[in-house]
Amino acid sequence: MHLTEMIFDGPTPIDGYGPGFFRINGQVHQGGILLLPGRAEPWRGLGDWDRFLQSAAQIDVVFLGMGAEISALSAEHRRIFDEAGLGVEVMSSPAACRTYNVLLSEGRRIAAGLLPV
């Protein structure tokens, strides 16, 4: 099988994750993490929307990794993203990490809020 190496230019991909942590650029981050263009910060989870909205001009789609399982996003939270012109995809954190890295390698304008598994 032929493997193609993904090249990342700019924002850093997710190196790995495990129980309670994410590894970004070789650095371990405990708890939830917010990935915005050019930075990774702690994220408190649903309801911590301000930084997504402040970066709306730089991103098109937000991936929300809700831990080991998928959770529903309330209609009010969807409305907040819609009004900011942001697409939002809710999935498990492992799926969000994989999707984030693939779209990042394609140069897409993305962000992620990830809760640990």
N, C-alpha and C positions, 0 to 999 in steps of 0.2 A: 504494500500500500504506500502511495506517495503522500507525504505530508507537506503542507505548505506553511512555512513560518509566517506568523502574523507580525507585521511591523506597525508599531505605534509611534505616531508623531504628535507630540503635544501632551494631552491628558494621559494620565497613567492608568493602565488596566488593573483589574483585580487579579492579584497573584494567587490568592487562595482564601479559604474560609474554613471555619470549624466551629465547634460548640462555643458560642459566646464571642467570637472574634472574626475579623477580616484582615487579610494581609494585602497591603497596597504598597507597591514599590519597595518590597522587603520589610516594611514597617508594620508591626501588628497593632491593630486598633481594636480595643475591647468594646463590646456593645454595638449599638446601631451606628451606621456611618452614612454620611451624606456625600455624594460625589457630584461636584459641580465643575464646570470648566476651570481647570487649573488648580483645584484644591479638593481636599478630603477633610471633613470635619465630623465631629460627633453628631448623631441625629437621635432625637428623642422619640421619633415615630410619628404616627398619625396625629395631626394637629400642629406639627412643627413645619408649617408651610411657608413661612415668610421668606426664607432664603431661596426656595424654588422660585417664588414670585419675583424676588429682586433680580434673579438671573434670567427671567423669561426672555429677554431680548437675545440671549446667547444660546438658548436651547429650544428644541422643537418637541421632544418627547422625554417624559420622566418615567423611569421604571421604579416601581415600588415592590421591593422584596419583603414579604411579610413573615419571614422566618421559614420554618419547615413546611407550613401549609399556606394555602391561598386564603386570604380574607377578602371580604367584599368591601368596596369603597362606598361610603354613603353618597346619596344623591347630592347633598350639600358640598361635600369635598370634590365630587366630579364637577359641579358647577364652578367652584373656585378655579380649578384648572382650565375649564372651558373658557371662562371669562378672561383668563390670562393668555389664552391662545396656545395652551400647552396640551399636547396629547398625553395621556397617562395610561400605563399598562400595569396592572396588578398581577403579581405572580409569586411563587415561592422564591425565597432568596437564592437557592442554587440556580434556578432557571433565570432569575434576573441577572445574576453574575455572568452567566454564559452569554445571554443576549446582549448585555452591556458591552462585554469585550468584543463580540463580533461586530456590533454596530460602531463601536469606537474605532476598530481597525479599518472600517469603511469611511471614516472621517465624518460620521454623522454628528449632529448637534444634540447630544443627549446628557441626561443627568440621572442619578439614581439615589433613592433612599432605601437603605437595606437594614433590616432587623436580623440579628443573628439566629442561626438554627440552634 
